[in-house]
Amino acid sequence: MTRSTPRRPAILTLPVSLVFLAAFTLPAPLPASAELPPLIPREVMLSGWDLGELELSPDGTRLAWLTADDQYPSNIWMTTIGSGEPRRITSNKTQGIYDYRWAPDGRHFFYLEDEAGDENWHVHIVEVATGTSRDLTPFAGVRAQDILTSPARPNEILVALNKRDPKINDIYRVNLDTGAITLEAENPGDVISWITDERFVIRACTAFTGQEARTVIRVRDDSASPWRDLVSIPFEDAPFAGQANGGSLIAGFAPGGKSLYIVEPRFSDKTRLVEIDATSGEPIREIAADPRVDVETAVDAGLRSFRPMVVTDPATGAVQAVGFYNERLEWHVVDPAVQADFDSLAAKDDGNLYLINRSKGDSLWFVHATRADGPESYYLYDRPARKARKLQLGSSRLADFTLAPMTYVSIKSRDGLDIPAYLTLPVGIEPRNLPLVVVPHGGPWFRDRWDFDPWVQLLANRGYAVIQPQYRGSTGYGKAYLNAGNKEFGNGAVLADIVDAANWAVESGLADRDRLAIMGGSGGGYAALCAITFKPDMWRCAVNVVGPSSVKTLLESIPEYWKPVKQRWVNRLGDAEHDPEWERQVSPVHHAGNIQAPLLMAYGLNDPRVHIREAEQMASAMRARELPLEFVVYPDEGHMFVRIENNMDFFGRVEEFLARHLGGRKEPWKSVPGSSVEVR
């Protein structure tokens, strides 16, 4: 789950048991709140930085971004660099726009839009000059992903659609001028992502082979040639690259198209970037490796694609730098021609540096610098002059407040594994005996990063210590660490890692054992449910956002487009669909009677990944036992809460809930006009 980010008060009715608990077991208060920095308004925190997803136009003269104003939610805006007033290009008044990109022709943007969170994304194109938009994929119930572009064919895009078969994605070529759509490559049933060569022809793909659970890299010589398997990777070797049904191990074709750059997971614990022969699959050379971590995955939400984080020469396609993420993002520069450029940028900003895009001719780079505890920055980097100019793009209200530093720690698990974690402590008070919120990441095959996180910063500002354990099974730390999480969910070693992280904070003196909470979304929500059912006497309260309560019903209800990789889930979670005893071991719904801690749950009604029945069956099990539960549903949301009104409503409830049970400070909840919330 991607964490997202409010206006007449509905009366929040508390179960009798919850009222009793609040009245008779009040938590100890925090140290004097005057020592903490000023309370950051919830709307400011959840809105984040005022501008998002900035991108340079192909000709290097204009900038575009996403932002909201008084009349519209998040929409595309644009300005000419150095002159001209910003103007809004799109006028979406429903959910707003969150995924967009410049088209290579510089005359259009394209953006993605679904229906109230159902994730059946449509690709829309809008003319920069007029704001006129069209739906390029106007097919009901069809999902777009893997959107590919190329300067070589500026008036076209390639897009994967499950139009022919809901389970699989064929790839189509779309003309941006006429809207004409033609089939480019038909999916034989197991392809999960596609790659083009320098001529913008689909010539490689990544496949997942069902029951065998092998990851296969496939190639062809041209659009008329047959496909052939080039590399076959056993399940135990393959990294979990990208989302459940996508992700690629291919970074692209090398110059000339006779070899491929791939993330190679075989023959070592950590993945490496290597070049292989496109005919034989034989390795040619290792390009970059890091003994601590895997090659980083670039998550390009605007293109709905997941690729290795590799910078390539826009003219030749040759690799220039490779990203690795240990405690922070690090670049391994492999092309001497850009070493001085990376050095100059690193000297300018010590945050995580991302090269967003480059102007035609490569004289201008647009660079984004992020950090966990301060404002993000954007730079125009003049390559010939080796000068980076920081752009003043308006003032963010969040920049006026103090954010908490996030530090990396390593925790020794009970069975001897080193568990990486991020620790964030409130500013201005002594880090002793604090209320603690454990925030396990979603996925669950994912990892946290040293970046601004509105959940974490909101909690720290309210006076809570926050720990984010990268439990076994997290991605990025090598295949041994990933596979150590296989069939260890539920009451297994994954939960033990989370518990060990909380105990570490207590034993270090940072946290008060009597004021521990757990809060997570999606896979993290599942972890929260497991924690309060399998370790019930440990937690003061818990928050579950769109987390599954039963592995069996989760697997039964996964979207059609996830089914080609369902075996991957079965191998890692266990076959709860066909093994009733295993289902009981890993599914918290069967252990609801153990719960002692009050629980707050929130779900999107249209969520295609975690069906609303995951919430309903958990609520039913708890209420049959008169257990303390607060349960809200947003009928116009899916797996991510994207509407600011709904996020404002929900996090207001979170603040009230945590303050009641842990004693932190809060900005009081109030009814949010425009929120669709239903209290159930």
C-alpha positions in Angstrom: 0.0 0.0 0.0 1.2 3.5 -0.8 0.6 5.8 2.2 -1.5 8.7 1.3 -2.5 11.8 2.8 -9.6 17.1 5.5 -14.3 19.3 6.9 -19.6 19.0 10.4 -18.9 16.5 13.0 -20.5 13.1 12.8 -20.8 11.7 16.2 -18.3 8.9 16.8 -20.0 6.2 18.9 -17.6 4.2 21.0 -18.3 0.6 22.0 -19.1 0.3 25.7 -15.9 -1.7 26.4 -13.8 1.0 24.8 -15.4 3.7 26.8 -14.7 1.6 30.0 -11.1 1.2 29.1 -10.6 4.9 28.3 -12.2 5.9 31.6 -10.4 3.5 34.0 -6.9 2.9 32.5 -5.8 6.3 31.4 -2.2 6.3 30.2 0.6 8.4 31.8 0.9 11.8 30.2 3.8 12.8 28.0 6.4 15.2 29.2 5.3 18.8 29.1 4.1 19.5 25.5 5.7 22.9 25.6 9.0 21.2 25.1 7.8 19.7 21.8 7.9 21.8 18.7 4.6 23.5 17.5 1.9 21.2 16.5 1.9 20.7 12.7 -1.6 21.1 11.4 -2.9 17.8 10.1 -3.8 19.3 6.7 -0.3 20.7 6.3 1.3 17.4 7.2 -0.9 15.2 5.0 -0.7 17.5 2.0 3.1 17.2 2.2 5.1 19.5 0.0 2.9 21.9 -2.0 4.1 20.7 -5.4 4.6 17.1 -6.4 5.9 15.0 -9.3 7.7 17.8 -11.0 9.1 17.1 -14.4 11.1 19.0 -17.0 9.7 19.3 -20.6 11.6 17.4 -23.3 13.0 20.7 -24.7 14.1 21.9 -21.3 12.1 25.1 -21.3 9.1 24.3 -19.1 8.2 22.6 -15.8 5.1 20.7 -14.9 3.9 19.5 -11.5 0.9 18.3 -9.6 -0.8 20.5 -7.0 -4.2 21.4 -5.6 -5.9 24.8 -5.2 -9.0 26.1 -3.5 -11.2 24.9 -6.4 -9.6 21.8 -7.6 -7.9 18.7 -6.1 -4.5 17.6 -7.5 -4.1 18.6 -11.1 -1.4 19.2 -13.7 0.1 22.7 -13.7 2.9 24.1 -15.9 5.1 27.2 -16.2 7.8 28.4 -18.6 11.2 28.5 -16.7 12.3 32.0 -16.0 9.1 33.7 -17.2 5.4 33.4 -17.3 2.8 32.6 -14.6 1.9 29.0 -13.7 -1.3 27.8 -15.2 -3.5 24.8 -14.6 -3.6 22.4 -17.5 -6.2 19.9 -16.3 -9.5 20.5 -14.5 -10.3 17.1 -12.8 -12.7 17.7 -10.0 -13.4 14.1 -8.9 -10.4 12.4 -7.3 -7.8 14.6 -8.8 -4.7 13.4 -10.8 -1.8 11.7 -9.1 0.1 9.9 -12.0 1.1 11.9 -15.1 4.0 12.4 -17.5 5.1 14.6 -20.3 4.7 13.0 -23.7 7.9 12.8 -25.7 6.5 15.3 -28.2 6.4 18.1 -25.6 2.9 19.0 -26.8 0.9 16.7 -24.6 0.7 15.2 -21.1 -0.7 11.9 -20.4 -2.2 10.9 -17.1 -3.9 7.9 -15.4 -7.3 7.8 -13.9 -9.4 5.0 -12.3 -12.9 4.9 -11.0 -13.0 5.6 -7.3 -10.0 3.4 -6.5 -10.8 0.3 -8.6 -7.3 0.4 -10.2 -8.7 -0.1 -13.7 -6.5 2.7 -14.9 -7.3 4.5 -18.1 -4.6 6.5 -20.0 -5.8 10.1 -20.8 -3.9 12.5 -23.0 -4.2 16.3 -22.7 -3.0 19.0 -25.1 -0.7 21.5 -23.3 -1.9 24.4 -25.4 -5.7 23.9 -25.0 -6.2 21.6 -22.0 -8.3 19.4 -24.2 -8.2 15.8 -23.0 -9.1 12.4 -24.5 -9.3 8.9 -23.1 -6.7 6.8 -25.1 -7.9 3.5 -23.5 -11.7 3.8 -23.3 -12.4 0.2 -22.4 -14.6 -0.6 -19.4 -13.1 -2.8 -16.8 -9.6 -2.7 -18.5 -6.4 -1.8 -16.6 -3.5 0.0 -18.2 0.1 -0.5 -16.9 3.7 -0.7 -18.2 3.4 2.6 -20.2 6.5 3.0 -22.4 7.7 6.1 -24.2 10.7 7.0 -26.5 12.1 10.2 -28.0 12.6 8.0 -31.2 8.8 7.9 -31.6 7.5 11.0 -29.9 3.9 10.7 -31.1 3.4 7.2 -29.8 3.3 5.3 -26.5 3.2 1.6 -25.8 0.8 0.4 -23.1 -0.1 -3.0 -21.6 -3.8 -3.7 -21.3 -5.7 -6.7 -20.0 -8.3 -6.1 -22.7 -8.3 -9.5 -24.4 -8.0 -11.5 -21.2 -8.5 -10.0 -17.7 -5.6 -12.1 -16.3 -2.9 -11.0 -18.7 -1.5 -7.9 -20.4 -1.0 -7.6 -24.1 1.0 -4.6 -25.3 -0.5 -2.1 -27.7 0.9 0.9 -29.7 -1.2 4.1 -29.4 -0.9 7.1 -31.7 -1.1 10.2 -29.6 -2.5 12.3 -32.5 -5.2 10.0 -33.8 -5.8 7.8 -30.8 -5.4 4.7 -33.1 -4.5 1.6 -31.1 -2.9 -1.5 -32.5 -1.7 -4.8 -31.0 2.1 -4.8 -30.7 2.7 -8.1 -28.9 0.3 -10.8 -27.6 0.9 -12.2 -24.2 1.3 -16.0 -24.3 -0.1 -16.0 -20.7 2.9 -15.5 -18.4 4.5 -12.2 -19.4 4.4 -9.6 -16.6 6.3 -6.7 -18.2 7.7 -5.6 -21.5 10.9 -3.8 -22.8 11.7 -2.0 -26.1 14.9 -1.5 -28.0 16.3 1.8 -29.2 13.9 1.7 -32.2 10.9 1.5 -29.8 10.2 -2.1 -30.8 9.1 -4.6 -28.1 12.0 -7.0 -28.0 12.3 -8.3 -24.5 10.0 -9.2 -21.6 9.9 -10.7 -18.1 7.7 -13.7 -17.5 6.6 -15.7 -14.5 5.9 -19.4 -15.2 3.0 -20.3 -12.9 3.4 -23.6 -11.0 7.2 -23.7 -11.5 7.4 -20.1 -10.2 10.5 -19.4 -12.4 11.2 -15.9 -13.6 12.2 -15.9 -17.3 13.8 -13.2 -19.4 12.6 -13.6 -23.0 13.8 -11.9 -26.2 13.1 -11.8 -29.9 15.2 -10.4 -32.8 12.5 -8.2 -34.2 8.7 -7.8 -34.2 8.2 -10.6 -36.7 10.6 -13.1 -35.0 9.6 -15.8 -32.4 10.3 -15.4 -28.8 13.0 -17.4 -27.1 13.8 -17.9 -23.4 17.2 -16.3 -22.6 17.5 -16.6 -18.8 15.5 -18.8 -16.4 15.7 -18.0 -12.7 14.5 -20.4 -10.0 12.0 -19.1 -7.5 14.5 -19.1 -4.6 16.9 -16.9 -6.6 14.5 -14.4 -8.0 14.0 -11.0 -6.3 10.5 -9.6 -5.8 10.9 -6.7 -8.2 8.0 -4.3 -8.3 4.4 -4.9 -7.6 2.5 -8.1 -7.3 1.8 -8.6 -11.0 4.6 -6.6 -12.6 8.2 -5.6 -12.3 11.1 -6.2 -14.6 14.7 -7.5 -14.2 15.7 -5.8 -17.5 17.2 -2.4 -17.5 17.3 -2.1 -21.3 19.2 -3.0 -24.4 22.9 -2.1 -24.7 24.0 0.1 -27.7 23.4 -1.8 -30.9 20.8 -4.1 -29.4 22.9 -7.2 -29.3 23.1 -7.4 -25.5 20.9 -6.7 -22.5 21.4 -5.1 -19.1 19.7 -7.2 -16.5 19.5 -7.5 -12.7 21.2 -10.9 -12.1 20.1 -12.6 -8.9 21.9 -15.9 -9.5 25.4 -16.8 -8.3 25.4 -14.3 -5.4 23.1 -13.3 -2.5 22.7 -9.7 -3.6 21.6 -8.8 -7.1 24.1 -7.3 -9.5 23.7 -5.3 -12.8 25.3 -7.3 -15.6 25.4 -7.3 -19.3 24.4 -10.5 -21.1 24.5 -11.6 -24.7 21.0 -11.2 -26.3 21.5 -14.4 -28.4 23.0 -16.9 -25.9 22.2 -15.3 -22.5 25.9 -15.7 -21.5 27.3 -13.0 -19.2 29.5 -10.4 -20.8 30.5 -8.4 -17.8 29.5 -7.3 -14.4 28.6 -3.6 -14.4 27.8 -2.8 -10.7 27.3 -4.6 -7.4 27.1 -3.8 -3.7 27.8 -6.5 -1.1 25.3 -5.0 1.3 22.1 -4.6 -0.8 20.4 -5.4 -4.1 20.2 -3.2 -7.1 17.5 -0.7 -6.2 14.1 -0.8 -7.9 12.7 2.5 -9.5 9.0 2.8 -8.9 7.6 5.1 -11.6 4.0 5.5 -10.6 3.4 7.9 -13.4 4.2 5.1 -15.9 2.8 2.3 -13.8 6.2 0.5 -14.2 8.8 -1.0 -11.9 12.4 -1.1 -13.3 15.9 -1.4 -12.1 17.2 2.0 -10.9 19.7 2.5 -13.7 20.7 5.8 -15.4 21.5 5.4 -19.1 22.9 7.7 -21.8 19.8 9.1 -23.6 21.6 9.0 -26.9 23.2 5.5 -26.8 21.4 3.6 -24.0 24.7 2.8 -22.3 24.7 2.5 -18.5 26.0 5.5 -16.7 25.1 4.9 -13.0 23.3 2.3 -10.9 21.3 3.0 -7.7 21.7 0.9 -4.5 19.7 1.6 -1.3 21.4 0.7 2.0 20.6 3.3 4.7 20.1 5.9 2.0 20.3 6.0 -1.8 23.8 5.6 -3.1 24.9 5.9 -6.8 27.6 3.7 -8.3 28.8 5.7 -11.3 30.2 3.5 -14.0 30.6 6.0 -16.8 33.5 8.4 -16.3 31.8 11.0 -18.5 29.2 11.7 -15.8 31.3 11.2 -12.6 32.0 14.9 -12.3 28.3 15.6 -12.7 27.3 13.2 -9.9 30.1 14.6 -7.7 28.9 18.2 -8.3 25.3 17.3 -7.4 26.4 15.4 -4.2 28.4 18.4 -3.1 25.3 20.6 -3.6 22.8 18.5 -1.6 23.3 15.6 0.9 19.8 14.2 0.4 18.7 11.3 -1.8 19.4 12.5 -5.4 17.1 11.3 -8.2 17.7 12.3 -11.8 14.1 12.9 -13.0 14.8 13.6 -16.6 17.1 15.4 -19.1 16.6 17.9 -21.8 17.1 17.0 -25.5 20.8 17.2 -26.1 21.5 16.3 -22.5 22.8 19.8 -21.5 20.2 20.2 -18.7 19.3 17.7 -15.9 16.4 18.1 -13.6 17.2 16.7 -10.2 15.1 15.9 -7.2 16.7 15.8 -3.7 14.7 14.2 -0.8 15.2 13.7 2.8 13.3 12.4 5.8 13.5 15.4 8.0 13.3 18.5 5.8 12.0 20.0 2.6 12.6 18.4 -0.7 14.6 20.4 -3.3 14.7 20.6 -7.0 17.7 21.6 -9.1 18.3 22.5 -12.7 21.8 21.3 -13.4 23.7 22.9 -16.3 26.1 20.1 -17.4 28.5 22.2 -19.6 29.0 24.7 -16.7 28.6 22.0 -14.0 26.4 24.3 -12.0 23.3 23.3 -10.1 20.6 26.0 -9.6 18.1 25.4 -6.8 14.7 26.3 -8.0 12.4 28.4 -5.9 9.1 26.9 -6.5 6.9 28.5 -3.9 6.9 28.1 -0.2 5.5 25.0 1.4 3.7 25.4 4.7 5.4 22.3 5.9 8.8 23.9 5.5 7.9 26.3 8.4 7.8 23.4 10.9 10.4 21.2 12.6 10.5 17.6 11.3 12.0 14.8 13.3 15.3 13.1 12.1 15.1 9.5 11.0 18.0 7.3 11.9 19.1 3.8 10.8 19.5 1.1 13.5 20.3 -2.6 13.4 18.4 -4.9 15.8 19.5 -8.5 16.6 16.6 -10.8 16.3 16.0 -13.7 18.8 17.4 -16.2 16.3 20.5 -14.1 15.4 19.4 -12.2 12.3 20.3 -8.5 12.0 17.1 -6.6 11.4 17.5 -3.2 9.8 15.1 -0.5 11.1 14.4 3.2 10.9 13.9 5.0 14.2 12.3 8.4 14.4 12.2 10.2 17.8 10.2 13.3 18.7 12.1 16.6 18.7 12.5 18.6 21.9 11.9 16.0 24.6 14.2 13.5 26.2 14.1 10.2 24.4 13.3 8.2 27.5 10.2 6.1 28.3 8.2 7.4 25.4 5.0 6.0 23.9 6.1 3.9 20.9 4.3 3.2 17.6 5.7 0.3 15.6 5.0 0.9 11.9 5.6 -2.3 9.8 5.7 -1.6 6.1 3.2 -3.0 3.6 3.8 -5.2 0.6 4.7 -7.3 2.6 7.6 -7.7 0.0 8.8 -4.1 0.2 11.0 -1.9 2.4 11.0 1.5 3.9 13.4 4.3 2.8 14.9 7.4 4.3 12.4 9.8 2.9 9.7 12.1 4.1 6.9 9.9 5.4 3.7 11.8 6.6 2.6 8.9 8.8 5.9 8.9 10.7 6.3 12.6 10.9 2.8 13.1 12.1 3.3 10.5 14.9 6.7 12.0 15.9 5.2 15.5 16.0 2.5 14.3 18.4 5.2 13.0 20.8 5.5 9.3 19.8 8.7 7.4 19.1 8.4 5.5 15.8 10.2 2.4 14.7 9.9 0.8 11.3 11.4 -2.7 11.3 12.5 -4.1 7.9 11.5 -7.6 9.0 12.7 -10.8 7.2 11.0 -11.1 3.9 11.6 -7.4 3.1 13.1 -6.7 -0.3 16.4 -5.1 -1.1 18.6 -7.0 1.4 19.4 -10.1 -0.7 17.7 -13.3 -1.4 18.6 -15.0 1.8 16.9 -12.3 3.8 13.9 -12.3 1.4 13.5 -16.1 1.6 13.9 -16.1 5.4 10.4 -14.7 5.4 8.9 -17.5 3.4 6.0 -19.1 5.3 7.0 -17.1 8.4 4.0 -14.7 8.4 1.1 -15.0 10.9 2.6 -16.1 14.2 6.0 -16.9 12.7 9.4 -15.2 12.5 8.1 -12.1 10.7 6.0 -11.2 13.7 8.9 -12.1 16.0 11.1 -9.6 14.2 8.4 -6.9 14.8 8.1 -7.8 18.4 11.8 -7.9 18.8 12.0 -4.3 17.4 9.5 -3.1 20.0 11.3 -4.9 22.8 14.6 -3.4 21.6 13.1 0.1 22.0 11.9 -0.7 25.5 15.1 -2.3 26.6 17.1 0.6 25.2 15.1 2.9 27.5 13.5 4.7 24.6 10.0 3.3 25.0 7.5 2.7 27.8 6.5 -1.0 27.8 3.0 0.0 28.9 2.5 2.3 26.0 3.1 0.3 22.8 1.0 0.5 19.7 1.3 -0.9 16.2 0.0 0.8 13.0 0.3 -0.4 9.4 -1.3 -0.4 6.0 -2.0 -3.3 3.7 0.7 -5.9 4.6 1.5 -3.7 7.6 -2.2 -3.7 8.5 -2.1 -7.5 8.4 1.0 -7.4 10.7 -1.0 -5.2 13.1 -3.8 -7.7 13.2 -1.4 -10.6 13.7 0.3 -8.6 16.5 -2.8 -8.0 18.6 -4.2 -11.6 18.1 -0.9 -13.6 18.5 0.8 -11.3 21.0 -2.3 -9.8 22.7 -0.9 -8.7 26.0 1.9 -6.6 24.5 -0.1 -3.8 22.8 -2.0 -0.8 24.2 -3.9 -0.3 20.9 -3.5 -0.9 17.1 -4.4 0.7 13.8 -5.1 -1.4 10.7 -5.5 0.3 7.3 -6.7 -2.0 4.5 -5.0 -5.1 6.0 -6.2 -8.6 5.1 -7.6 -10.6 8.1 -7.5 -14.0 6.3 -4.8 -15.3 3.9 -7.3 -17.8 2.5 -9.9 -15.2 1.6 -7.2 -12.8 0.4 -5.9 -15.4 -2.1 -9.4 -16.3 -3.2 -10.3 -12.7 -4.0 -7.1 -11.4 -5.7 -7.7 -9.4 -8.9 -7.7 -11.3 -12.2 -4.5 -9.5 -13.3 -2.6 -10.9 -10.3 -3.5 -14.5 -11.0 -0.5 -15.2 -13.3 1.8 -14.6 -10.3 -0.4 -16.1 -7.6 2.0 -19.0 -7.1 4.6 -16.4 -5.9 2.2 -15.5 -3.1 1.4 -19.1 -2.3 5.1 -20.0 -2.1 5.8 -17.1 0.3 2.7 -17.0 2.4 1.7 -20.7 2.3 -1.3 -22.5 0.7 -3.9 -21.2 3.1 -6.6 -21.8 0.4 -6.2 -25.6 0.5 -4.7 -26.2 4.0 -7.2 -25.3 6.8 -4.6 -25.8 9.6 -2.2 -23.4 7.9 -5.0 -20.9 7.4 -5.6 -20.9 11.1 -1.9 -20.4 11.8 -1.5 -17.4 9.6 -4.9 -15.6 9.7 -5.7 -13.3 12.6 -9.5 -13.5 12.0 -9.5 -17.0 13.6 -7.9 -15.7 16.8 -10.0 -12.5 17.4 -11.0 -13.8 20.8 -7.4 -13.2 22.0 -7.6 -9.5 21.4 -7.1 -7.2 24.4 -6.1 -4.0 22.7 -8.6 -1.5 21.1 -8.4 -1.6 17.3 -9.1 1.2 14.7 -9.7 -0.1 11.2 -10.1 1.8 7.9 -10.9 0.4 4.4 -11.7 1.6 0.9 -14.9 0.0 -0.4 -13.6 -0.3 -4.0 -10.3 -1.9 -3.0 -9.5 -4.6 -5.6 -6.5 -6.0 -3.7 -7.9 -6.4 -0.2 -11.7 -6.9 -0.5 -14.0 -5.2 2.0 -14.9 -8.6 3.4 -11.5 -8.8 5.0 -12.7 -5.9 7.2 -16.2 -7.2 7.6 -15.2 -10.7 8.8 -12.8 -9.2 11.3 -15.4 -6.8 12.6 -17.9 -9.5 12.9 -15.6 -11.7 14.9 -14.7 -8.9 17.3 -18.2 -7.6 17.8 -19.5 -11.1 18.5 -17.1 -11.0 21.5 -17.9 -7.4 22.4 -14.2 -6.4 21.7 -13.2 -2.7 21.4 -13.4 -1.7 17.7 -13.7 1.4 15.7 -14.3 0.7 12.0 -14.6 3.2 9.1 -15.1 2.7 5.4 -14.6 5.2 2.5 -16.9 4.2 -0.3 -15.1 6.3 -2.9 -11.6 4.9 -2.2 -9.6 1.8 -3.1 -6.4 0.4 -1.7 -4.9 3.9 -1.4 -6.8 6.8 0.2 -6.2 9.6 -2.4 -8.8 12.2 -1.5 -7.5 14.7 1.0 -10.9 15.0 2.7 -10.8 11.3 3.5 -7.3 11.3 4.7 -8.0 14.3 6.9 -11.0 12.5 8.4 -9.1 9.3 9.0 -6.0 10.7 10.5 -8.0 12.9 12.7 -9.5 9.7 14.1 -6.0 8.2 14.4 -4.9 11.1 16.5 -7.9 10.9 18.8 -7.5 7.1 19.1 -3.7 7.2 19.9 -4.0 10.1 22.3 -6.8 8.3 24.2 -4.7 5.1 24.6 -1.1 6.3 24.6 -1.3 9.8 26.0 0.2 11.7 23.0 -1.0 15.2 22.0 -3.4 15.7 19.1 -5.1 18.1 16.8 -8.8 17.3 17.7 -10.8 15.4 15.1 -13.6 17.3 13.5 -16.0 16.5 10.7 -14.6 17.1 7.3 -16.9 18.5 4.6 -16.6 16.3 1.5 -15.4 13.2 3.3 -17.3 10.1 2.3 -16.6 8.3 5.6 -19.1 5.7 6.9 -18.7 4.7 10.5 -19.7 1.0 10.7 
